[in-house]
Amino acid sequence: MASISSRRLAKELREIQSEGCPVGISLLEANDFAKWLFTIEVMGDSVYQGEVYTLQFRFDSHYPISSPAVQFVVTDGKEAPIHPHVYSNGHICASILGNEWSPVLSVIAVCVTLQSMLASCKKKERPTDNDRYVRNAPENPKKTLFHYDGEHYNFKSTYLQD
Amino acid sequence: MGSDYDISDDDADYYDDEEMMDGTQDDEEGDDDTESADDMDYGDDFKVSTKAKRKPYEVEYESLSQQAVEKLMQRDVDHICGIFGVEPDTASLLLRHSKWNKEKLIENYMDNANSVLVAAGVTLPEPAETSARTHNITSSSQQQSSASRRPATRGSKLLGLASSSKSGVKSPSPPKALSRTPSRKTDEPFVCTICFNDAPDLQTLALDCEHMFCTDCWTDYVMAKVRDESEHSIRCMAEGCALVAPDQFVRTILLAPAGPDTSEEEQAAKEKTWDRLQELFVRHFVACNTNLKFCPYPSCTNTVSCPSAASKSSLTTVVPIVSCGARGIGAQDSASSMSSSQQFVNGLGLKGKEHKFCFGCPIESDHRPVICSVAKMWMKKCRDDSETANWIKSNTKECSQCQSTIEKNGGCNHMTCKKCKHEFCWVCMGPWSEHGTAWYSCNRYDEKTGVDARDAQSKSRASLERYLHYYNRWANHEQSAKLALDLYAKTEKKMEEMQITSALTWIEVQFMKKAVEEVDKCRMTLKWTYAMAYYLAKGNEKDLFEDNQRDLEKAVEDLSELLESPIEAENIPTLRQQVTNKTVYVQKRNEIVLEDTAVGFLEGRWKWNVSVEGFDAPEEA
């Protein structure tokens, strides 16, 4: 198992290094196959113009069968973008990170999806239940996805339809 | 017909069933769940059952093994196969998708077969024809379409185009079990897009959507879905693809003969996953069927069928306590996970409790004689802190200055708040300074509000006391039952010793067991009679109920006391006589309570002091 995860991540990393990242996304750190960091920025006209965020990926040995744990970095003076699907602790409410995850998706695919999620946002807002969620949220956002209550679930699927 | 379940795990006997079904089931379509027409058709006549053995407080039910439920599922599958002319795998997917509601499935299918097949993940939706992609599709080669999905095209793949590049419209024919044809005739070697393995001898699999992945990835994926997510519906791994893997496909992945490089361990894990998947199918079927309930005991896979308690309205007249027939918790391999006290009791002969549970509600114990809705109400009352709040309300007031909660536990009405030193009058809550010299009598006493306040307080105090009366007795019986089991464990050990040291035989020292079991059972009844009595409206009926309750309680306490008397070799014969007699008496009293209450429900004799669904509103007191 572990070999599949590292082989796959090695391949993804090679591709990133040879082909480069899509515009607005760049690799910040990938010292091992456990945690990668990217910077992400929305290009063109958007409410996040000129803002650069850091995205953290954590992989377990079952990647890509199991989804990576993805969140915005909110330490060292970094902040999560203000977005209706991003909590202030950096956790992201996006279906492809949860029940819509597919093993054919890649790290870059996730970055691009999140970039377009930010790009399509018209108004900077925190999720309505931000305070309640952040107070009780587990450290690993993947743990939340499995225990989503109905409200969250709807939330996620709303995003899907956007 | 009664022997249907005897056919065990044989997969190949669909056709026998189908014959039978043609004769019997088609006529019974009207019923919502027809799967059980032959075996469980006692829903209507159970009240005039010829089996006189059943007591009024018992319900008729049947325990089904996993195989028996699989048999029922198979019957539905065969029925659908016969009507739609589809393969069993397709019928299974359709039924699971429609939550085993056969009637609705048939209706929808007749209405628009294609949309039902697409929704259930059996066939692909018609491709969204965009001019950009049509030529790609008409060029027909499946190799090409799979090649176009290679990671080289990452940029366009990201937004989920992979799933829509279909190679044409699929007929609603059953899915091919699997296509094992690896696409290695092309110039480019196949690379699994998940693990990036490009070994030339890579084994690959794909569903009808032709999203091809290597067999190892499929295996990991299926195992993760089934084991980690308890998911029985295994969708294609491609992003956005809604096709669901038919059983044969999953079976091939999990149960294919082990290759030379698969370890025995892996093979065993796969087989276990397959078994788990079968259990998930059964659980899903059971959850969709109101006549069935899965045994809630850990690692038990039995199901109980109880059509007479399937409807909500029936639960106002019966307390459907059922048992799946198994005993103990888990198989021998789970013994290590048991707490030491459980092992203690098991080791000493109670052999684990029977898997008794209520068919009508989530309470996992015998809550006879009280019906589900009242038992639930009581449990909620005991759990929540409404009574704590009630106690605070009846016994405390808040300091009018700093709002600290103060309990007055004696003394005069001149209060000094310990926290803020505010001095006030307990009666009128006004500042004490305004009371002038009229110490010890509140001269600002407002007749009306004063009386109201005291009324409210004494009322809530009375209701609290009433609750505590019932709650203490309820909790006491639970506690005593536990103590009785502990006592039994000790006693049995002593008796075992006596077998060795004295001339007594094994059989002569066994009378305790029966008695302890009976005490345990009766204490459970007594426990719940207090919940019932708490909610029963005042009147003759309640008085009679409490008379029966008192008689049982007296008998149980007498027997309990006997059980605690010291055991010596010489007093065993007398003790045995007394205990045996008392046990029989207790048993009888218990039956009277259960029977009378159950008959009362059937006659609609019980009235409540609160509103209970399905009953008349309580009369105003």
HADDOCK unambig.tbl for C-alpha pairs under 7 A between the chains (distance, minus, plus):
assign (segid A and resid 4 and name CA) (segid B and resid 195 and name CA) 5.60 0.50 0.50
assign (segid A and resid 7 and name CA) (segid B and resid 195 and name CA) 6.79 0.50 0.50
assign (segid A and resid 8 and name CA) (segid B and resid 195 and name CA) 5.11 0.50 0.50
assign (segid A and resid 8 and name CA) (segid B and resid 196 and name CA) 5.99 0.50 0.50
assign (segid A and resid 64 and name CA) (segid B and resid 194 and name CA) 6.75 0.50 0.50
assign (segid A and resid 65 and name CA) (segid B and resid 220 and name CA) 6.97 0.50 0.50
assign (segid A and resid 65 and name CA) (segid B and resid 221 and name CA) 5.66 0.50 0.50
assign (segid A and resid 102 and name CA) (segid B and resid 237 and name CA) 5.65 0.50 0.50
assign (segid A and resid 102 and name CA) (segid B and resid 238 and name CA) 6.01 0.50 0.50
assign (segid A and resid 102 and name CA) (segid B and resid 239 and name CA) 5.02 0.50 0.50
assign (segid A and resid 103 and name CA) (segid B and resid 194 and name CA) 5.98 0.50 0.50
assign (segid A and resid 103 and name CA) (segid B and resid 237 and name CA) 6.10 0.50 0.50
assign (segid A and resid 104 and name CA) (segid B and resid 193 and name CA) 6.18 0.50 0.50
assign (segid A and resid 104 and name CA) (segid B and resid 194 and name CA) 5.49 0.50 0.50
assign (segid A and resid 104 and name CA) (segid B and resid 237 and name CA) 6.91 0.50 0.50
assign (segid A and resid 104 and name CA) (segid B and resid 238 and name CA) 5.79 0.50 0.50
assign (segid A and resid 104 and name CA) (segid B and resid 239 and name CA) 6.37 0.50 0.50
assign (segid A and resid 105 and name CA) (segid B and resid 239 and name CA) 6.89 0.50 0.50
assign (segid A and resid 109 and name CA) (segid B and resid 158 and name CA) 5.10 0.50 0.50
